[in-house]
Amino acid sequence: MKATQKLHDLGQSLWLDNITRELLTSGTLQRYIDELSVTGLTSNPTIFDQAIKSSKSYDASIHAKLKKGEAGEQLFFELALDDITQAADLFRPVWEKTNGVDGWVSLEVSPLLAYDTTSTLKAAKDLHARAGRPNVLIKIPGTKEGLPAIEEAIFSGIPVNVTLLFSSEHYVAAAEAYLRGIERRIDAGLNPDVGSVTSLFISRWDRAVIDKVPESLQNQLGIAIAQRSYKAYRDLLNSPRWQRACNVGARPQRLLWASTGTKDPNASDILYIKSLASPFTVNTMPEQTLIAFADHGELDQMLPVDGGDCEAVLTEFAKFGVDNSALATQLQDEGAKSFVKSWNELMAEISDKSDSLVNADQ
């Protein structure tokens, strides 16, 4: 039995953090579903930028959409929705079999809106309506400005993947925004069953401190942050407030481990997969990491519900000047800026390809 199936059987969902036209048309994504226990998919501006930049498989679609008068951001979202809806259809049997617990795909609103509540909510509603699939999550950043949009989106019945979370405090704030939206639906007599996950970024913690701490502490900070967040997650799910909502049909919002590809070449390529094994969570992993875990993955033990030794580990990092709260804020800001950079590069790539295709017609 492959390690991916063992992990799935232990109660963790394995999602692919990638999407390309080739993955869909070659049958590779379907093979990952059938053979590697993949039950969902996430995307972001960086992934789409790399997919379109490195392939000619989008050229025909771009050409056709140009003839319809589409361009820029509008053209991109049409391309993205083509891919996302195809992927959603592939995962639809999983979504139906699990009654909506699993089988989701994610599409992100423009990262330019990370600090604009009103525009984020409007974009989320628009993308979800255009996708026209019940198993599409709209990614909204868990910034201060994003939290009200998350609450309103959930109240509106839009499934949400809360992204760019970096700490247990970030997680709790996002979870409470989700729960407020659910509670408002309950008070309004609406169905409280609205899907959602919260995406906690892991590897960026270790990359940020690799030159600030001794070798004995390297590649431990992200896992310690995950342990602390997992405790907060399980404590919240066991709280009377969550249980009251669940008693009237609300769906628990699952914690998702994101950024789980190993950045340090000296560390195990499956470090964040085997270390974050935990039931009732999702791990969305890069394609290379998924394949590596299927090839030589191993499972040691489950993530401790009580946080394990995370507080002791975090105390050690504090001795070297690592301020977790300040670093979480910094990482969230850098993450938002990184996605904006990828977005701008993506728009430039689409513009260049559009010009090239138009010139080829002349």
N, C-alpha and C positions, 0 to 999 in steps of 0.2 A: 504494500500500500504506500502510495506517495505521501511525502510529508505534508503536501498541501491538503490532501484529503484528511489526514489525521488531524490537522489544525482545524479544518472545517467541522469535522465530527466532534471536536471538543467544544464547539459553540462559537467560534470566531468566523466572521464572514471575510472572504478574501476578494478584494476588488482590485481591478487593474487601474493604475494611474497613468493612463495613456489612451489616445485614440488617433487613428490615422485612417485614411480611405483604404489603404492596403490591408490593414487589419480586418476590415469589414469585408472587402471584396475577395480576399484570398482564402477566407474561411479560417484564418488564424484565431480570431476572437472566438468563433464557435468551438474550435478545438480546445482553447483554454477553458471554456465552459464545460466541455465534455470530459476533458482529461486532467485538468488542474484545479477543479473545484472553484473556478472563478464565478462569483455570483453578483457582480456589479462593476461599475466603471466610473471613474472621475476624470474630469478634464479641467484645463485652465488655459489662460492666454499663452503661456510659454509652450505648452504642449501643442496647441494649434499653430503657433508661429513656426515651430520646428517641423510640424507635419507638412505645412503648405510650402515652406521654404525648401525642404529637401526632396520634394516630389513633384512630378508633373501630372500626377493623377487628379489634381484639382483643376487643371487648366481648362478642360472641356466645360466643366461646370461654371468656372469664372467667365469663360467666353459667352456661354448661353445667358448668364445673368446680366452681363454687360449689355447684351442686345435688348434686354428688358428694361434697361435704364437704371439698373442697380449699380451701386458703387460704394466704396469705403466700408464704413461700419455696417450699413444695411446689407451689403453684399456678403461680408464676413458671416454675419449671423445666419444668413440663408445657407451658406456652406456648412456652418457648424450644425445647424438644425438638421440638415440632410444626414450628417454623420450620427448625431445624437439620437435621432428618431430611429435610424437603422439599428443602432446598438440597443435602444430601448426595446425594440421588437424582438431582438435576440434574447434579451433578459426577461421578456414578458412571461414566459412559462415559469421562471423562478419566482417572479413577483406573485403570480397567481397561486403557485404551489405553497408559498409561505404566507399567503394572505396579506401581502404587502410589507412583510418584515424585510425582505431582501429583494434582489433583482432591480436595483435602482441604477440610473445613470445621472450624472451631474453636468450642468451647464452653468457657467458663471456670467453674471451681469458684467457690464463694462467696468474694469478696475478704476476708470476715471471717476466713478461714482462712489468710491469707498467712503467719502466723507460728506455725502449728499443724501440725506434720508429720503426726501420726497422723490427724487429721480430714481433712486435705487428701488423703491417700492413700485414705481410705475414700470420700470424696466423688468422687474421680476414678474409682474402680472402679464406683461406683454409676451415675454419669452415663454412662460408656461402655457399661455393660450395658444401661441403659435406652434409649440411642440405637439400639443394635442395627444399626449400620452400620459397615462396616470402614474407611470413609474419614472418620471423625470423630476429630479431635484434641482431647484434653482439655487446656485451658490451665492450667498450674500456674506460679505466680510463682517466679522464680529467686532468691528470698530465701535467706538462710542456712538457714532452717527448711524452705524449699521443696525444696532440693537433695536431701535424703534421700528425700523423697516422690517426686521425679522418678526417682531411681535405682530405687526399689521399684516404681513404676508401670511403668517400662520392663521391669524383670525380670518383672513380671506380664503383660507383653504388651500394655499399654495405650499406644496412640500418644499422644505428648505434644507440645504446643506450649509451650515454656518462654517465659514472658512477663516483662515488667518487667526487661529487661537493659539496662544503660546504658554498658558499657565492655568493652574487650577482656578484662579480668580477669573480669568477670561472665560473658562468653561462654565463656571457657575453663572456668570452674568448672561451668557448666551442661553443656558438652560432655563434660566428664569424668564428671559424674554419669550422663549418658546412656550413655557408654562402659562405665562400671562395671556398669550394669544389663545391657548387651549381653554383656559378658564373663562375667557370672554365668550368663546364659542359655546361652552356649556351654559353660561348664563343667558345666551341669546337663543338657546334651544337648537343649536346647530350640532351636526355630527362632529365630535372631538377627535375622530380618527384622522389625523393629518401626519404624514410621514416626515421625519427629520433626523439628521445626524449632526454632530458637532465635531469639527475636524481640528485636532490638536497636532501642531507641527512639532516634530521630534528632532531630526538630525541637525537642524539649524542651530540648536542650542550648543551642541558639541563643536560645531565648526566655529562658533563665535568665541569660544574660550580655549581653543586648542593651544594657543600660544601664551596663555595666561596661567595655566595650571601645570603641575608636574605630570609626568607620564602615567603615574599610578592613578590619576583621576581622569585621564582622557577617556572620552566616549562613555562617560557615566552620567553626565548632567541631564541629557535628554531623557534617559530611562528613569532617573529619579523624579524628574518633573512629571513624567507619565505615571509613575506610581502614586505620586501625590494627587494627581488629577483623577486617577482611577478610584482612589478612596473617596474623593469628593463626589464622583459619579455614582458609586454604589450607595453612599450615604444619602444622596438626594433621592435616588430611586426608592430607598427604604423609608423615606420621610412620609408622615401622614398626608402632607399636601399632595405629593405625587400619587399616593395610593388612593386618595379621594378622587383624583382625576381619572385614574385607571379604572376605578370601580364603575364609572359611568361611560367607559368605552374609549378613553384616551390611549394613545399608543406611546410607550416609552421612547424617548429620544435617545438613540444609541451614540455612544462615544466612538469616534473614528480616529485611528492613528494615521496621520499624514506625514509626508516627508520622511519615509522610512527606507529610502535608499542610503546605503552607507557612503559618507563623503570621505572618510579617512582611508586611504589605500592600505594602511597598516592594520586595519580592523577587519573583522569577518564581514563578508559581503551579505550575510544574513543576520547580522547583529540585532537589528531592530525588529526582525520578524520573530526570532526565537525568544527574545527578551520581553516582547509585548504580547505573548500568547495569553489570551484572556477571554473567557466566555462573555457573550452578550455585547461584543464590540466588533468593530470593523477594522481591518488593516488594508489600506489602499497602497499598493506597492508598484514601483516602476516595473516595466516588462522584464528587464534584466534581473532584477531582484526576485521576481516571481519564478523565473526559470531556474535561477540559482537555488532557491529554496526547494523547488520540486526535485532538483538534481541531488543535492547533498544536505537538505534541511534536517534539523533535529530539534526535538522538543525536550526541554529539561523540566521546567515546572511552570505552573500558571502564575500570572501576576498576582501578588498578594492583595486581597481585598482591603486589608488594613493599612496599606501603604508600605509595608515591609520596613526596610531600613532607610527609606528615602530621606527622612528628616536628618538622620545622622550624616548621610552623604551630602545633603545640601549644606549642612553646617561646615563640613570640610571645605566645600567650595567657597563659603563665605570668608573663611580664613585667608583666602587668596584674593579677596576683594570683589568676588562675584556677587552682585546685588540682583537677586532673581527678579524682583519686581521691576526694577529699572531696565534690566535686560529684556524682559518680556515686552515692555513697551517699545523698546528699541527694535526688537525683532519683528514686531507687528508692523511698525512704521516702515522698516526696511522691506518687509514682505510686500506691503502695499505698493511701495515704490518700484520694487522688482517687477511686479505684475504690470504696472503702468509702463515700464520700460519695454517689457515684452509686447504689450498692447501696441505701443507706438511703432515698434519694429514690425509687428504683424500688419498694421495698417500701411506701412511703407512697402512691405513685401507685396501686399495685394495691389497697391497702386502701381508698383513696378511691373507686376505680372499683367495687370490690366493694360497698361500702356504697350507692353510688348505684344500682347495678343491683338490689340487694335491695330498696331503698326503692321503686324503680319498680314492683316486683311487688306491692307492698302497696296 
